């Protein structure tokens, strides 16, 4: 592998991520909010942004996790 995938626009708390999380309904939305909270708790250097329609977490500019809600499951 020659290069890491990088995302350069992450911030400590992205308002677009908050908006997205607040719009996820029901039990699957609750699961997504819980897991994104765990991702945020991984360290003070965790940044986040919306990428390809879902909240994505990075350390500096290297993504390491995302959360997405689908019709029947959460990734």
N, C-alpha and C positions, 0 to 999 in steps of 0.2 A: 504494500500500500504506500503510495507516494505522498499523499496529502490527507489531512483531516478535513472533514466537512466543517465549515465555520459559519457562524451567524454573528454579525457585528453590532446589532442594534438592541441587545438586551439591556434591561434596567432592573434595579432591585425589586420593584413592584410595578408591573405594567398595568395601567388602567384598562387596556383592552383585554387583558387576561381576566381581571376582576369582572368585567362586563360579561365575558364569555361564560365564566364559571357561574355567575348569578342567573344566567338564562337556561342552564341545564336543569330540567325538571326531574322530580321524583327521586326514586331510589338510586338510579344511575347517576343523576346529578350529584347526589350526596356522596356517592363513592368517588366520583371525580374530584369533588372539593376536598375530601379527606386525603386522597393520594397526592393531589397537588400541594396540599399543606405539608405532607411528609417530604415531598421533594424540596419545598422551600426551606424546610428545617435541616437540610443536609449541610448547610454552612452559610456563613455571612457573605461568602463570595458568589453565591448562586444568583444569577441574573435570569430574567424571563422575558419572553416575547411571544407574539402569535406568529407561527410559521405554518404554512399550508393549512390554515384554518383551525389550528389547535395550540393550546398553551405548551410552550417548549422551554425547558430550563437549560442553562449553560453555565459553565465555569469559564470566565472571561468570554471568549467567543466560540468555545467548543460545546455543542449541545450534548447532554447526557441523558435526558429523559423528556417525555411528553405525556400528556393525558388527552384522551379523546373519548367522547360519548357517541355510541352508535345506537341503533334501534333496540338491540337486544343485549349489548354488552359495553363494557368500558375497557379501553386499552390504556 
